[in-house]
Amino acid sequence: MFFHKKRNINGLLLLDKPKGISSNNALQQVKLIFNAKKAGYIGTLDPLATGLLPICFGECTKFSHYLTDSNKRYHVIAKLGEKTSTSDSDGVIIKKRPITFTDLQLNLSIKELTGLIDQVPSMYSAIKYNGISLYKYARQGLNIKRSARKVSIYNIDAIHQKNDLIEFKVFCSKGTYIRTLVEDLGEKLGCGAHVVFLRRLQVGSYFSKKLVKISDLHELLKKENIKNNSFFNKIDDLLMPVDSPVSFLPEVYLSPKKSYNFKLGQTVNFNSNIKNSLVRVRDKDNKFIGLGKINMEELLIPYRLVSTFGN
């Protein structure tokens, strides 16, 4: 790229991460195309995985943890009869077993893996041990003892098995490792299994119906005239508002005087039927200025403010 001064841009991009690159690689490519000063992604997807990777720019990063903590939905295809070193097809096969389970055994195994379950994260995960991601230890042949975590598998549905492949969709809580889920299923079925296809379909209230591909951005880059900023206008139009990650919270509007005080971090009087709740605060021009909390004394207390927007 040939830009010098990085841009202060703010908003949320719903990226369709391609297969074969890390989430961080995808982020860096997008950040470069947008020429953005600050950006981060939500919820790591393995190189094998595709689908919804939310990218927060600028002030939107202040609210990204609301999406990090949200539920996710995936489309999964696993290969039965083979266990691999990484629990997916990027690894080497370390054990082969015949596929002999019955439909009843499959249904029981799915049932056992639904609800609140314990999961031991894969060594090939981004979880950090002593500040270093586990997968970096794994690549050196090291095995770090991991504690089991509680995760919720709300449902596993659309299950279809044919020969040595099984396909399903899973709706789960934050922190769920699909590779671990598939490996655990393989062990319950007595044949082993590993992920061959994984696509994230949903993060919180966002679905994968209107995702932006990196290739789409490159196409715009080719077509538009960057010198007159038409390219940046086009790609900035793809961004969702800064408060998108907190769109589930109610909105309140402040007068110019109260907006001014609120933006300075001051508590303001505010009569509302909303009590003891976080709210999205907007000024009279409908501009989002941050999160506040309304308490029982009818006061609006600043909770997380956004800096003044602008390039």
N, C-alpha and C positions, 0 to 999 in steps of 0.2 A: 504494500500500500504506500501511498505517497502523500499522506497528510502529516502535518507537523503538530499543530495544537490539538490536543484531545478535547472532545466535547463533553460538556456536562449534560447528559441526557438522563431522563427519569421515566421509568415505566417498566412494564412486564412483557416479555416476549415468550410466546408458547412455541418452543422449538421442537421440530421433529428430528431427534438425534439420529444420524445415520449409523448403520452397522460398521464395526471395524475401527472405530476411534473411541478414545476415552471421553468421558463427560467434560473433563478439563480441556482437552483438545478442541472439542466442539465449542466450549465457552470462549476460548482464545480466538478461534476463527471468527465467531460472531462479534466479539468485542473489537476485533481489528476492522471488520467491515463497517461497523457502526462508528468506528473511531471514538469509542467511549472511554472516558476516564475511569469509570468504576462499574463493575458488573460482577455478578456471581450467579451460580446455578443452584437449583434446589433438588436434592435427592439424587445421589450418584447412580448412573446407569452403567453397567459393565460395557466393555467394547462390543460384546456380542449383541447387546440389547439395542432396540430402537424405540422410538416413540417420544412421548411427552416429557420434555426437559424444560421446566420453567426457568427463564433467565431474567433476573432482576437487575435493572440499571439504576445507578445513582441512588436517589432517596428511597426508591422501592426496596433496596436491600435492608432498610430498617424494619421492614415488616415481613421479611422472607420466612422467619421462623414459624409464622402462622401456617404457611404451606408445608414447611418441613415436618410439622407435627400432624399433618392431615393424613387421611386414609388414601390408599392407592389401589388401582385396579390394573391387572395384567392379563395378557393373552400369552399362554405358555404352550410350547410343544416340547415334550421330553422323549428321549430314546430309552427304551427299556432294555434290560439285559446287560448293560455296560455301566460300570462306575468309572469316572475319570478323576484325575488328580485335582481338577479345578471345579468339579461338579457341573461343568458345561463342555461343549464340544471344542473349546480352545485348549483343553488339557489333553493328557495322554491317558489311554485306557489302562486302568490298573487292575480291573477284575471283570471277568465275563461270567454270566450265569444264565441258565435256561429260564424262559418265561413260562411259568406253570400255574400262575394264580387263576382263580375263578372270578366271575363277576361279583359273587358274594364277598370274596376277600377284598376286591377292589373297593366296593361300597363301604365295607367296614373300615378299611384303611383311610379312605377319604373322610369318613366320619370322625375317626380318631385324630385327624389332623385339622379338624374344624373346631373353632372356639378359641379359648385362651390356652395357648400351648407354650411349651418351652422350646427354644431354638438355640443351638450352639452355632454362632456365626462361623462362616467358612474362613479358612486362613487366607483365601483369596478375596478378602473384603477390604473396604476402606477404613474400617475401625482402627483406631490408633492404639498402639501399645508403646509406652515411653516416648510418645510424640511421633512415632513412625507407623505408617499404615501396615496392617498385617500382611498385605499381599507382597510388600517389599521383603519381609522376613521369609515368606513362602518361596519367593524366587531364589532365595539363598539356601533353600532346603531346610529352613528352620521351622519348628512347630511350637507355637506359643500356646500355653494353656488358656483356654477361653471359658468364661462362665456362661451358663445358659441364661437366656433372656426370655421374658414373657412377651409374647406378641399375640395379637388377635387375628385369627383367620375367620372373617365374617361368613364367607361362603366360597365354595369351589363348585362351579357349575359348568354347563355346556361341555360335559365330559364326553370325549369320543376316543375310543381306542381301536386301532387297526394294526394288526401284526405287532411290530416292535415299537410303534409310536403311540403316545397318548397325548391328547390335546385337551386343554381346559382353560377356563377363565377363573381368576382368583381375586377376591376383594378383601383387602387386609389392612392392618394398622401400620403406622410408621414403624420402621426398624425391622420389617419382615424381609428375610432373604429368600428369594424365590429359588435360588440354586439349592439352598439348604432344605427348603420344603420339598423339592423334587427328589433330592437325595434321600431324605427321610421316608418319602413315599416308596421309593425303590427298595429301601431296606425292609419296610413293612410288607412289601409284596414278595420279598425274598429273591429278587432278581437284579436289584440295582437299577439306577436310572441317572441320566444327566440331561441338562437343558440343551436343546438344539435351536430353539427359537424363543425369543422373549421380546414382547412389545408392551410398553406402558401405555395404557388407555386412559387413565384418569389420575389426577392429583387433586384432592379436595373437590371443589366444585367445577374444576376444569376437565373437559373431555378432549379426546384427540381428534375431534371432527374438523377443526380449523387450525391446523398446525402450519408453521412456516419452516420450509426446508432451507438448509444452507445453500443448496443449489439455486433456490428461488432468489436468494439475496445476491448471488453471483450473477444471475441473469439480469437483475435490475441494475447491477453495477455496470454491466456491459451496455445496457440500453440507454441509461440516463446520462445526462450531461452533468458531471460532478462540479464543474466550475460555477454553474449557476444554482447550485444547491438543490436541484430538482431530485437528485438521488437521495439525499438525506431527508427531504420532505416525504418521499415515497416510503422509505424504510421506517421513518419515525411514525408514519401512519399505521404501521403494523403493531405498534406498541399499545398495550392496554394501560389504563390509568395507574398511577402510583399506588392508590389505595386498593387495587385489585385483590391483593392477598388478604385484605380484611373486609371484603365486600359483604361478608355475612353480618357485620356489625351495623346497628342502626345509625342514621345520620342526624346531625343537628346543625342548625345554621345560626351564625352570630352576626350581630350588628357590627358596623365598621369599628366602633369604639371598643367593643368587647373582643373583636378579632385582633385588634392591635395589642390589647393587654394580654390576651391568650398567647399570641405569638412571642411575647416577651417572657413567657413562662409563668404568668400570673394567673391565680385562680379567679374565676369570674362568677358572679351570681347568674343562675340559670334555672328558670322554672320549667319542669318537664315531668311527664308521667313516667319517664325512664328513671329508675333508681338503681344505684350500686351496679352500674354497668359501664363498660368501655363503649365509647361512641366515636364515629368518624365526625370530625368537626370541619365545617365548611364556612367560608365567609359569604357575604351577600352576593358575590359574583360566582358562587358555586365552586370556588377553588378550595381544594382539600388542603388544610393547614396542619393536620395532625390528629392524633388520638387523644381523647380526654376521658376522664371518668367522672360521672355524675354521682354524687353521694346523697345520702338521705337529707342533708341540710340544704339541698337545692343549690349546690355549688358545682361548677365544672372545673375540674382540676387537670392541668396539662399532664399528659402521660408520655406521649412520644411526639415531638414536633418535627415537621419537615423544614429543611432550610429553604430559603427563597429560591425558586426555580429560575433558571436562565442559563444561557450559554456563556 
